[in-house]
Amino acid sequence: MTTRDELRAEKALQGMEFPASKTELIDYATERSATAKTLQALQALPDRQFENKDEVVEAVPQEPEGDAPGGVHR
């Protein structure tokens, strides 16, 4: 996932009431017609209860950006 995934998740969850489970987050984003990349980022979250949107954004897994797995070749 990338920093853009954090932004996608944050945007998709605007208006979401917390606390919320991972399943509730995915359901909410799906109802709001979130993109496949956004849903992929949310599905990568740990299976737990989130107290607010900031916790969700912090929990989005990070991977360096680039075309190849593991980031940009240097």
Rosetta constraint file for C-alpha pairs under 8 A:
AtomPair CA 1 CA 5 HARMONIC 5.96 0.50
AtomPair CA 1 CA 41 HARMONIC 6.59 0.50
AtomPair CA 1 CA 60 HARMONIC 7.29 0.50
AtomPair CA 1 CA 61 HARMONIC 5.73 0.50
AtomPair CA 1 CA 62 HARMONIC 4.92 0.50
AtomPair CA 1 CA 63 HARMONIC 5.04 0.50
AtomPair CA 1 CA 64 HARMONIC 7.60 0.50
AtomPair CA 1 CA 65 HARMONIC 7.79 0.50
AtomPair CA 2 CA 6 HARMONIC 6.95 0.50
AtomPair CA 2 CA 61 HARMONIC 7.75 0.50
AtomPair CA 2 CA 62 HARMONIC 5.52 0.50
AtomPair CA 2 CA 63 HARMONIC 5.67 0.50
AtomPair CA 2 CA 64 HARMONIC 6.45 0.50
AtomPair CA 2 CA 65 HARMONIC 5.94 0.50
AtomPair CA 3 CA 7 HARMONIC 6.65 0.50
AtomPair CA 3 CA 62 HARMONIC 7.29 0.50
AtomPair CA 4 CA 8 HARMONIC 6.11 0.50
AtomPair CA 5 CA 9 HARMONIC 6.06 0.50
AtomPair CA 5 CA 37 HARMONIC 7.41 0.50
AtomPair CA 5 CA 38 HARMONIC 6.42 0.50
AtomPair CA 5 CA 41 HARMONIC 5.99 0.50
AtomPair CA 5 CA 60 HARMONIC 7.32 0.50
AtomPair CA 6 CA 10 HARMONIC 6.15 0.50
AtomPair CA 6 CA 41 HARMONIC 7.86 0.50
AtomPair CA 6 CA 57 HARMONIC 5.29 0.50
AtomPair CA 6 CA 58 HARMONIC 7.73 0.50
AtomPair CA 6 CA 60 HARMONIC 6.21 0.50
AtomPair CA 7 CA 11 HARMONIC 6.12 0.50
AtomPair CA 7 CA 57 HARMONIC 7.73 0.50
AtomPair CA 8 CA 12 HARMONIC 6.07 0.50
AtomPair CA 8 CA 38 HARMONIC 5.52 0.50
AtomPair CA 9 CA 13 HARMONIC 6.22 0.50
AtomPair CA 9 CA 38 HARMONIC 5.85 0.50
AtomPair CA 9 CA 41 HARMONIC 7.03 0.50
AtomPair CA 9 CA 42 HARMONIC 6.75 0.50
AtomPair CA 9 CA 56 HARMONIC 7.77 0.50
AtomPair CA 9 CA 57 HARMONIC 6.68 0.50
AtomPair CA 10 CA 14 HARMONIC 6.54 0.50
AtomPair CA 10 CA 53 HARMONIC 6.75 0.50
AtomPair CA 10 CA 56 HARMONIC 7.86 0.50
AtomPair CA 10 CA 57 HARMONIC 6.34 0.50
AtomPair CA 12 CA 29 HARMONIC 5.46 0.50
AtomPair CA 12 CA 32 HARMONIC 7.12 0.50
AtomPair CA 12 CA 34 HARMONIC 6.14 0.50
AtomPair CA 12 CA 38 HARMONIC 7.46 0.50
AtomPair CA 13 CA 25 HARMONIC 7.22 0.50
AtomPair CA 13 CA 28 HARMONIC 7.22 0.50
AtomPair CA 13 CA 29 HARMONIC 6.33 0.50
AtomPair CA 13 CA 53 HARMONIC 7.18 0.50
AtomPair CA 16 CA 25 HARMONIC 7.92 0.50
AtomPair CA 16 CA 28 HARMONIC 7.37 0.50
AtomPair CA 18 CA 50 HARMONIC 7.05 0.50
AtomPair CA 18 CA 51 HARMONIC 5.62 0.50
AtomPair CA 18 CA 52 HARMONIC 5.49 0.50
AtomPair CA 18 CA 53 HARMONIC 7.69 0.50
AtomPair CA 19 CA 49 HARMONIC 6.59 0.50
AtomPair CA 19 CA 50 HARMONIC 5.43 0.50
AtomPair CA 19 CA 51 HARMONIC 4.30 0.50
AtomPair CA 19 CA 52 HARMONIC 6.16 0.50
AtomPair CA 20 CA 24 HARMONIC 5.87 0.50
AtomPair CA 20 CA 25 HARMONIC 6.53 0.50
AtomPair CA 20 CA 49 HARMONIC 5.55 0.50
AtomPair CA 20 CA 50 HARMONIC 5.34 0.50
AtomPair CA 20 CA 51 HARMONIC 6.68 0.50
AtomPair CA 20 CA 52 HARMONIC 7.85 0.50
AtomPair CA 21 CA 25 HARMONIC 6.28 0.50
AtomPair CA 21 CA 47 HARMONIC 7.36 0.50
AtomPair CA 21 CA 48 HARMONIC 5.80 0.50
AtomPair CA 21 CA 49 HARMONIC 4.35 0.50
AtomPair CA 21 CA 50 HARMONIC 6.04 0.50
AtomPair CA 22 CA 26 HARMONIC 6.31 0.50
AtomPair CA 22 CA 42 HARMONIC 7.46 0.50
AtomPair CA 22 CA 43 HARMONIC 7.67 0.50
AtomPair CA 22 CA 45 HARMONIC 6.96 0.50
AtomPair CA 22 CA 46 HARMONIC 7.36 0.50
AtomPair CA 22 CA 47 HARMONIC 5.66 0.50
AtomPair CA 22 CA 48 HARMONIC 6.10 0.50
AtomPair CA 22 CA 49 HARMONIC 6.61 0.50
AtomPair CA 22 CA 50 HARMONIC 7.53 0.50
AtomPair CA 23 CA 27 HARMONIC 6.11 0.50
AtomPair CA 24 CA 28 HARMONIC 6.02 0.50
AtomPair CA 25 CA 29 HARMONIC 6.18 0.50
AtomPair CA 25 CA 42 HARMONIC 7.37 0.50
AtomPair CA 26 CA 30 HARMONIC 6.01 0.50
AtomPair CA 26 CA 39 HARMONIC 6.58 0.50
AtomPair CA 26 CA 42 HARMONIC 6.24 0.50
AtomPair CA 26 CA 43 HARMONIC 7.07 0.50
AtomPair CA 27 CA 31 HARMONIC 6.18 0.50
AtomPair CA 28 CA 32 HARMONIC 6.38 0.50
AtomPair CA 29 CA 33 HARMONIC 6.42 0.50
AtomPair CA 29 CA 34 HARMONIC 5.30 0.50
AtomPair CA 29 CA 39 HARMONIC 7.15 0.50
AtomPair CA 30 CA 34 HARMONIC 5.51 0.50
AtomPair CA 30 CA 39 HARMONIC 7.38 0.50
AtomPair CA 34 CA 38 HARMONIC 6.02 0.50
AtomPair CA 34 CA 39 HARMONIC 6.53 0.50
AtomPair CA 35 CA 39 HARMONIC 6.35 0.50
AtomPair CA 36 CA 40 HARMONIC 6.06 0.50
AtomPair CA 37 CA 41 HARMONIC 6.27 0.50
AtomPair CA 38 CA 42 HARMONIC 6.35 0.50
AtomPair CA 39 CA 43 HARMONIC 6.02 0.50
AtomPair CA 40 CA 44 HARMONIC 6.34 0.50
AtomPair CA 41 CA 45 HARMONIC 6.95 0.50
AtomPair CA 41 CA 60 HARMONIC 6.46 0.50
AtomPair CA 41 CA 61 HARMONIC 7.63 0.50
AtomPair CA 42 CA 60 HARMONIC 7.12 0.50
AtomPair CA 44 CA 60 HARMONIC 6.97 0.50
AtomPair CA 44 CA 61 HARMONIC 6.79 0.50
AtomPair CA 45 CA 56 HARMONIC 7.76 0.50
AtomPair CA 45 CA 59 HARMONIC 6.18 0.50
AtomPair CA 45 CA 60 HARMONIC 5.75 0.50
AtomPair CA 45 CA 61 HARMONIC 6.94 0.50
AtomPair CA 46 CA 59 HARMONIC 7.34 0.50
AtomPair CA 50 CA 55 HARMONIC 6.08 0.50
AtomPair CA 50 CA 56 HARMONIC 6.39 0.50
AtomPair CA 51 CA 55 HARMONIC 6.65 0.50
AtomPair CA 52 CA 56 HARMONIC 6.85 0.50
AtomPair CA 53 CA 57 HARMONIC 6.30 0.50
AtomPair CA 54 CA 58 HARMONIC 6.14 0.50
AtomPair CA 55 CA 59 HARMONIC 6.14 0.50
AtomPair CA 56 CA 60 HARMONIC 6.47 0.50
AtomPair CA 63 CA 70 HARMONIC 6.55 0.50
AtomPair CA 63 CA 71 HARMONIC 6.93 0.50
AtomPair CA 64 CA 70 HARMONIC 6.15 0.50
AtomPair CA 64 CA 71 HARMONIC 4.53 0.50
AtomPair CA 64 CA 72 HARMONIC 7.31 0.50
AtomPair CA 65 CA 70 HARMONIC 7.81 0.50
AtomPair CA 65 CA 71 HARMONIC 4.98 0.50
AtomPair CA 65 CA 72 HARMONIC 6.48 0.50
AtomPair CA 66 CA 70 HARMONIC 7.63 0.50
AtomPair CA 66 CA 71 HARMONIC 4.46 0.50
AtomPair CA 66 CA 72 HARMONIC 4.38 0.50
AtomPair CA 66 CA 73 HARMONIC 7.80 0.50
AtomPair CA 67 CA 71 HARMONIC 6.71 0.50
AtomPair CA 67 CA 72 HARMONIC 6.44 0.50
AtomPair CA 68 CA 72 HARMONIC 6.38 0.50
AtomPair CA 68 CA 73 HARMONIC 7.47 0.50
